[in-house]
Amino acid sequence: MNRAVVDSAEFCKGTTEKVNKLTADTTTFMENFQTTFNSNTMTANDALKSLGSLFKTKKTKLQEIRTGLKTDHEAFRPPSPLKFPSFKMNWQRRVLWRWGLSPPDRDRSAGASKWVND
């Protein structure tokens, strides 16, 4: 019977050591996890603050550009095509020229224009 008690005591001692080691390992893991989590959270928060600041700056610049464009648009008064019949023809020539296409010349011999609404 003494042998059974000794074996039981050794088993309990071994089990207690394993449980204590498991508890210590788990505690170490949780502490490391918490430290890493806090560090990553702080890094992510800093990155988000920086990104938010960048977006606010860009938004402000875009609003300034929008205001400037709106002011320019309101100030711009294009000539009326009714007052200048060649306005559309000149516009067509500019578009073709910008795209690298040369507009067709007027057919002066026939006295007619190859441009529509000229």
C-alpha positions in Angstrom: 0.0 0.0 0.0 2.9 2.3 0.7 4.0 1.8 -2.9 0.6 3.0 -4.2 0.7 6.1 -2.0 4.2 6.9 -3.3 3.2 6.4 -6.9 0.1 8.5 -6.4 2.1 11.3 -4.8 4.7 11.2 -7.7 1.8 11.3 -10.2 0.2 14.3 -8.4 3.6 16.1 -8.2 4.3 15.5 -11.9 0.8 16.7 -12.8 1.1 19.8 -10.6 4.5 20.6 -12.3 2.9 20.2 -15.8 -0.1 22.4 -14.8 2.2 25.1 -13.3 4.4 25.1 -16.5 1.3 25.3 -18.7 0.0 28.2 -16.5 3.4 30.0 -16.7 3.6 29.5 -20.5 0.0 30.7 -21.0 0.7 33.8 -18.8 3.8 34.6 -20.8 2.0 34.1 -24.1 -0.9 36.4 -23.0 1.5 39.1 -21.8 3.4 39.0 -25.1 0.1 39.0 -27.0 -1.2 42.0 -25.1 2.1 43.9 -25.6 2.1 43.2 -29.3 -1.6 44.0 -29.6 -1.2 47.3 -27.8 1.9 48.2 -30.0 0.0 47.3 -33.2 -3.0 49.2 -32.1 -1.0 52.3 -31.4 0.8 52.0 -34.7 -2.5 51.6 -36.5 -4.0 54.5 -34.7 -1.0 56.7 -35.6 -1.3 55.6 -39.2 -5.0 56.4 -39.3 -4.4 59.8 -37.7 -1.7 60.5 -40.3 -4.0 59.3 -43.1 -6.9 61.4 -41.8 -4.7 64.5 -41.7 -3.5 63.8 -45.2 -7.1 63.5 -46.4 -8.1 66.7 -44.7 -5.3 68.5 -46.4 -6.2 67.1 -49.8 -9.9 68.0 -49.2 -9.0 71.5 -48.3 -6.8 71.9 -51.4 -9.5 70.4 -53.6 -12.1 72.8 -52.1 -9.8 75.7 -52.9 -9.4 74.5 -56.5 -13.2 74.0 -56.8 -13.8 77.5 -55.5 -11.3 78.9 -58.0 -12.8 77.0 -60.9 -16.3 78.1 -59.9 -15.1 81.7 -59.7 -13.4 81.4 -63.1 -16.5 79.7 -64.6 -18.7 82.5 -63.3 -16.3 85.1 -64.6 -16.0 83.6 -68.1 -18.5 84.8 -70.6 -17.9 83.1 -74.0 -18.9 85.0 -77.1 -22.3 84.2 -78.4 -22.2 82.0 -81.5 -25.1 84.2 -82.8 -22.9 87.3 -82.8 -20.0 85.5 -84.4 -21.0 83.0 -87.0 -17.5 81.8 -87.5 -17.2 80.8 -83.8 -18.3 77.2 -84.4 -16.0 76.8 -87.3 -13.0 78.2 -85.3 -13.9 75.8 -82.5 -14.0 72.9 -84.9 -10.6 73.9 -86.3 -9.1 74.1 -82.8 -10.4 70.7 -81.8 -9.1 69.1 -85.0 -5.7 70.9 -84.6 -5.4 69.8 -80.9 -6.0 66.2 -82.0 -3.3 66.5 -84.6 -5.7 66.5 -87.5 -5.5 69.3 -90.0 -8.9 70.6 -90.9 -9.9 70.6 -94.5 -9.4 73.9 -96.3 -12.4 75.7 -97.6 -13.3 75.1 -101.2 -13.0 78.7 -102.3 -13.5 77.9 -106.0 -17.0 76.7 -105.4 -17.7 79.4 -102.9 -18.9 77.0 -100.3 -17.6 75.9 -97.0 -16.9 72.3 -96.1 -17.7 73.2 -92.5 -21.2 72.7 -91.2 -23.0 75.7 -89.7 -20.3 78.1 -90.9 
